């Protein structure tokens, strides 16, 4: 089962996350998500546990627990939703610079 953990202290590392869950059962992976530019923690991560019953128990007991002075949130991870494509973006808004009245009309 894949578990989502949020509101983590920025000091928490992958190994720390693994240790939090290890007392409930086998942790197959634990990853704190980091900013790709700074390498700093983004304050959330994912834990995978091989035993669903152990994972459920960990979720129940760790949700709301205080870790490094912060109440963490723990829940079953949901599949990532596809982001809607809105056809690009950016750039200046389109403006109509067309003429005004007057001039010759034929």
RAHU-V758319 format. One record per helix or strand. SS is the DSSP state (H for helix, E for strand). FROM is the first residue (numbers start at 1). LEN is the number of residues. If there is no record, write none. Layout:
ss=SS from=FROM len=LEN
ss=SS from=FROM len=LEN
//
This chain:
ss=E from=2 len=5
ss=H from=14 len=9
ss=E from=27 len=8
ss=E from=41 len=9
ss=H from=52 len=11
ss=E from=66 len=2
ss=E from=70 len=2
ss=E from=73 len=4
//
